[in-house]
Amino acid sequence: MDPLTEDLADPQRPGTPYDGIWACACLIHVARGDFGMVLGRLAEATRTGGRLHVSVREGDGEDGSTHGSAAAPRHYFETYWREPALRSALTDSGWIVSEVRRCVGKPYDRWLSIRASRA
């Protein structure tokens, strides 16, 4: 699903907002310039007071690469975040940050795990 362009509504419950959204390690693939728009669209699809979990890699900049073969290329893109900028993007998009956790994955990559609620 492309969170910038596709309908985010639950097809099983049209017109009913989500109680919460779990975005574990998937929004890392959203470009920094589009991130606020995606967070705003997620807020619009969530009820007031609804919850959000987001985990992103901690760091600076963006990274991209292509894997696979010429016949079946796989394009990979990743955005890294620092806590102040991530908090700001969430707040500006209609979320209230309640918790930030740091964790280390494999191989030693650092993650920010955020819990927020819709304003």
LINPEQUI-V213981 format. One record per backbone hydrogen bond with DSSP energy under -0.5 kcal/mol. CO is the residue of the C=O (numbers start at 1). NH is the residue of the N-H. E is the energy in kcal/mol with one decimal. If there is no record, write none. Layout:
((CO,NH,E) (CO,NH,E))
This chain:
((1,3,-0.8) (2,5,-0.9) (2,6,-2.7) (9,11,-0.6) (10,13,-1.2) (13,16,-2.1) (15,17,-0.6) (18,47,-2.7) (19,51,-2.1) (21,23,-0.6) (21,53,-2.4) (23,25,-0.8) (23,55,-1.7) (26,29,-1.3) (27,30,-1.6) (28,79,-2.7) (31,34,-1.6) (31,35,-1.1) (32,35,-0.6) (32,36,-0.6) (34,38,-2.2) (35,39,-2.7) (36,40,-2.4) (37,41,-2.4) (38,42,-2.3) (39,43,-2.2) (40,44,-2.3) (41,45,-1.3) (43,46,-1.4) (45,18,-3.0) (47,50,-2.5) (50,118,-2.6) (51,21,-2.0) (52,116,-2.3) (53,23,-3.1) (54,114,-3.5) (55,25,-0.8) (56,112,-3.1) (57,81,-2.5) (61,80,-2.8) (63,78,-2.9) (65,76,-3.5) (67,74,-2.8) (72,69,-1.0) (73,75,-0.5) (74,67,-3.0) (76,65,-2.5) (78,63,-2.8) (81,59,-2.1) (82,86,-2.3) (83,87,-3.0) (84,88,-2.2) (85,89,-2.3) (86,90,-2.2) (87,91,-2.8) (88,92,-2.8) (89,93,-0.8) (90,93,-0.7) (90,95,-2.1) (91,94,-1.5) (94,119,-2.7) (95,97,-0.6) (96,117,-2.0) (99,115,-2.4) (101,113,-3.0) (103,111,-2.9) (105,108,-1.7) (109,105,-3.7) (110,58,-2.7) (111,103,-1.9) (112,56,-2.2) (112,114,-0.5) (113,101,-2.7) (114,54,-2.2) (115,98,-2.7) (115,99,-1.7) (116,52,-2.6) (117,96,-3.2) (118,49,-1.9))
